[in-house]
């Protein structure tokens, strides 16, 4: 498994799939998740990790998206931060 796939598997399991498979998630939230997946799929592992941290720090767009995720009752990037940081650290990126 590639590093890119490891990151995508982690985020899919913990954040993306619960939204995409939900019958209650809004279409705008699902669209945002699909857009995020598309963006991540165009990045190398370092870029993917950087994208994750940028989403946590928060651009206007990402904070609005995180707010929508919380309002609709779904797990946000912020809520898996400890596991993400422990798993996808500098040692993992550059063995």
BELRA-V376204 format. One record per helix or strand of 3 or more residues. SS is the DSSP state (~ for helix, > for strand). FROM is the first residue (numbers start at 1). TO is the last residue. If there is no record, write none. Layout:
BEGIN
SS;FROM;TO
SS;FROM;TO
END
This chain:
BEGIN
~;3;20
~;27;41
~;45;57
~;60;71
~;77;87
~;90;93
END
